[in-house]
Amino acid sequence: MVDDKPKIRYFMSNDVVFKLLLMRNDYMLKKIICMSIGIDMKDIKNIEILNPKIMYDNEDDNLSRLDILLELNNDEKINIQMQSSNERNFTQRIEYYLSRLYINNLEKIENYSLLNKIYGIYFINYNDENYNNAFSKISECDVANNKAIRIMKEKIIFNLTKIDEMKKYGFSDEEMDILKFIKSENESEISNMSSSNKRIEEAVRQLEEINADEELMKKIYYRDKYNYEMNAAISYAVEEKEKELQNIQKELQSIKDALSILIKTLQETGKSIEEISLITNLDISDIKNILNEKS
């Protein structure tokens, strides 16, 4: 009897699996770096992953900060992350990560002009109004002492929801296959990709190995459940606050409308603007603005 039970439950869109697979797949990690910051494979002398551990039981982390922090060619620092759901703080969080890297560099040198460039490479798998393009590069420059502009920090954003638009940014067929593999959550799809691509075939095998770890799968399940419930609670709270704000705005508009009627009525009865100001306790300029509003 053929076992048709799926071998893969969690794909690279899961941040735990994303980190684990890239730590195992040196080639894919290097290709992501190359296609992100515009260098060739031959330019990579060495990569050191500075945070290889995944702390499953750390209450402070709660498996929520599963980034890859690495050092490229003994100087430039790179932070890589997968974000599969909108937690409404992504922009602020990546600024924090890059600033933390920058500060760590500052602490190690005395001459700030020797600071090395810092990269943040981020994959998002949800619609984000802050990153409408399929591929974005956002740079922060240093223009200290009237010297030539020097890029100090660079954020690279891959919006996987717009993967069909990626090709126009000049990515090769091999790079597009990697992006599609990272995006995919379909076992048949990545199996078909692996039949014509040995690199993807190796990645699929590694993905299967990760998914075969039952203890890991349990931890990912409970973490995802926690994150889902937390995000649902946050979304509900935001919606309630938005409703509350809308109600306040309606109330304010009603008060404004009533005040406008009062002021115009007082004017029609012959009251001067100064008298209206005394009656309503409003500034004369505010009263003039209301009287100049079109009905």
Residue pairs with C-beta under 8 A, 6 or more apart in sequence:
6 187
7 187
7 208
7 211
7 212
8 187
8 190
8 204
8 207
8 208
8 211
9 211
9 217
10 16
10 17
10 210
10 211
10 217
10 220
11 17
11 184
11 185
11 190
11 207
12 18
12 21
12 82
12 181
12 182
12 183
12 184
12 207
13 82
13 84
13 125
13 160
13 182
13 183
13 185
14 82
14 84
14 220
14 224
15 66
15 81
15 82
15 83
15 84
16 54
16 63
16 66
16 216
16 219
16 220
16 223
17 207
17 210
17 211
17 220
18 66
18 82
18 123
18 182
19 54
19 66
19 67
19 68
19 82
20 54
20 210
21 28
21 203
21 206
21 207
21 210
22 28
22 29
22 32
22 68
22 80
23 29
23 49
23 52
23 68
24 206
24 210
25 202
25 203
25 206
26 47
27 199
27 202
28 178
28 199
28 203
29 47
29 68
30 41
30 44
30 47
31 41
31 174
31 175
31 178
32 80
32 121
32 178
33 39
33 44
33 47
33 72
33 78
33 121
34 40
34 41
34 43
34 44
35 171
35 175
35 178
36 119
36 121
36 156
36 158
37 78
37 119
37 121
37 154
37 156
43 73
44 72
44 73
45 73
45 74
46 72
46 73
46 74
47 70
47 71
47 72
48 70
48 71
48 74
49 68
49 69
49 70
50 69
50 70
50 71
51 67
51 68
51 69
54 63
54 66
55 61
55 63
56 63
56 219
62 223
62 226
63 219
63 223
64 227
66 81
66 82
67 79
67 80
67 81
67 97
68 78
68 79
68 80
68 81
69 77
69 78
69 79
69 101
70 77
70 78
70 80
71 77
71 78
72 78
75 116
76 116
76 117
76 118
76 119
77 101
77 104
77 105
77 116
77 118
77 119
78 118
78 119
78 120
78 121
79 94
79 97
79 98
79 101
79 118
79 119
79 120
79 121
80 120
80 121
80 122
81 94
81 97
81 120
81 121
81 122
81 123
82 122
82 123
82 125
82 182
83 90
83 122
83 123
83 124
83 125
83 126
84 124
84 125
84 126
85 125
85 126
85 227
85 231
86 126
86 127
86 128
86 231
87 93
87 231
87 234
88 234
88 238
90 122
90 124
90 128
90 130
91 130
94 120
94 122
94 155
97 120
98 118
98 120
98 153
98 155
101 118
102 115
102 118
102 152
102 153
105 115
105 116
105 118
106 112
106 115
109 115
112 144
113 144
115 152
117 151
117 152
117 153
117 154
118 152
118 153
118 154
119 153
119 154
119 155
119 156
120 153
120 154
120 155
120 156
121 156
121 158
122 155
122 156
122 157
122 158
123 158
123 160
123 182
124 131
124 157
124 158
124 159
124 160
124 161
125 160
125 161
125 183
126 161
127 161
128 159
131 157
131 159
132 159
133 157
133 159
133 162
133 165
134 158
134 159
134 162
134 163
134 164
134 165
134 166
134 168
134 169
135 156
135 157
135 158
135 159
135 166
135 169
136 155
136 156
136 157
136 159
137 154
137 155
137 156
137 157
138 154
138 155
138 157
139 151
139 153
139 154
139 155
140 151
140 152
140 153
140 154
141 149
141 150
141 151
141 152
142 149
142 150
142 151
142 152
143 149
143 150
158 166
158 179
160 179
160 182
160 183
163 179
163 180
163 183
166 176
166 179
167 176
171 179
174 197
174 199
177 193
177 197
177 199
177 200
178 199
178 200
180 193
181 190
181 193
181 200
181 203
184 190
184 193
190 200
190 203
190 204
190 207
191 204
193 200
193 204
194 200
194 201
194 203
194 204
195 201
210 216
211 217
259 280
259 282
259 290
260 290
260 293
262 280
263 276
263 280
263 282
263 287
263 290
263 291
264 290
264 291
266 275
266 276
266 279
266 280
267 273
267 276
267 291
271 279
273 284
273 287
273 288
273 291
274 284
276 282
276 287
277 283
277 284
277 287
280 287
